[in-house]
Amino acid sequence: MKQALEFIVLATTKVGEKSLVVHTLSAEFGRRSFIVSVSKSAPMALFLPLSILSGEVSENTKSDLWRISGLRSEHPLGGIRSDIHKNTMTMFLSEVLFRVLREGEYSDGLYEWCRSQVLMLDALQTDYANFHLMFLLGLCGELGFSPRTEDLMPFAGERLEDLRGLLTLPYGEAMFLPLSGPRRSEIAQIFLDYLGYHIESPLSIRSLSVLRELYS
């Protein structure tokens, strides 16, 4: 029995020469991994972080690792793929989702929210340097522990006023909040520390250093 599925790519793991494990987020399964057959000529760009794909899932009663085939892109994300800053941001955000969400974890509405966020980033033309900060803040809310300013005080250090602005300003104004690259990195780490505290697992996000270098 096959089931049509739309999903967001979080990460991939190569398995041998002809298979790829794709770690995904979907409305039906939450975070779940599937195995995909790939050839040497397969368009690997299809599996870039936060790509929105669809395919057909084949259930396997003998394994939890089901197969997915007939993959196609639902949105080309040209606005992201043509911009090194946005691409780096998707690397960071997909790694966060991969680390925060456990295999099999499901949160009602999370997929739809993430999908809308990806499409928003794709559409933004300018002034999206704070996008990843607002994404992290929104993710906290989607997972059920949206912070107040006082909740972030133990993590805030010297960035409390910046955090207050991100939390209290209307979304559009928060996106325009003037922050230097180093301050953005500090704030991102604060949100990661807050997330790690709530999921009871420290978050070490390697791509944050790449994002820091790009915006320094």
C-alpha positions, 0 to 999 in steps of 0.5 A: 500500500502506497501513501502520498506524502509531502515533507520537508527535508531536514538532513540526509545520510548516505547508505552505500552507493545507491541509497539515501536515508532522508530525515524528514518532517511531515504533517502525517508522521512528524519527524521520520526517516525514509530510505530512497533509492538514488543513482549516480546521476540523481539530482542531489540538489533535490535533497538540500536543507528545507526542500519541500518535496512529495513522494509515495511512501511504501509501508514495510511491516518488517522494518520501521525504515519505510521507502519513499519513491517518485520524489518531486519538488513541490516548490523550487525555492529559487529565492533561497537557492540563489542566495548564499545567505538564505542557503546558509540560514536553511542549513542552520534551521534544518540542523536545529529542527533535526536536533530538537525533534526526536524520531517519531515526534509529532506536534500538531501544526508544526509542519504547516508552520515550518512550511509557511516559514520556508516559503516566507524566507524564499519570498523575502527580498531584503532585510531577512538577517533576523529571520533565523532569530524569529524562526527560533522564537516561533519554534519555541512557541510551536513546541509549547514553551514560548518564552517571556522576557523573564524566562530568558533572563537566566540565559540572556547575559548582556543581550536582554534588551535585544531579546526584549525587542524581539519578544515584544515588537510586532513581527515586522519591526522585530525583523528590522531590529538593528543587530550586528552579526556577533549580537545575532549569533549571541542571541541565536545561542541564547535561544538554542540554550533555552530550547536545550533546557526545555528538551533536556538535551544541550544543543550543539549546532555546528552550522551556527559558526558558518552563519556567524562567519557569513554575517560577521 
